[in-house]
Amino acid sequence: MEYIIGVVIIVAVIGIYVWTYSLNQKIEKPEGCEEVSCSGCKVDNCVSRK
């Protein structure tokens, strides 16, 4: 019985994640929101910087 409860909780968490991710993809960007450019950042070891 303990394993079933654990599996149900894990499936529920994954389901909530997928559901909220899909809802987030449907939302439009707000006006004034622009893409971030790496030219203004002075961090040399940034993962996003190419």
N, C-alpha and C positions, 0 to 999 in steps of 0.2 A: 504494500500500500504506500509506503514511503517513496518508492521509486516512481509510482504513478503521479503522486503530488509533485515531485521534482520535475518530471517530464512536462506536466501540465503548466507549471510555472515557466519553464524555459520556453515552451511553445507560445505561451501568452506574451512573454517579453519580446520574442522574435516577431510575433504577429503585430504587436503594438508598434515596434520599430518600423516594419514594412508599411504599415498603415500610415504612420506619421510622415515617413519619407515620401510616400506617394502624394499625400496632401501637400507637402512642402513643394513638390515639383509643379503643382498646379497653380501655385500662387505667383502672381506677376511681381516683378521688381518694382519698388516704389519709385516715384518720380524723383529725380535728383540723385539717384543711386548710380554711381559710375564704377567702372572696372578699376581695380587697383593696379597701378603700374609700379614696377620695381625701381624705376628711376629715382623716386623720391626717398627710398629707403637706404640707409647707410650701413645696414648690417651685411657683412661680407659672407658670413656662413649661413645664410638663409637657405632653407630647403627649396623654396619656391623660385629663387633667383636662378636664372639660367645663364 
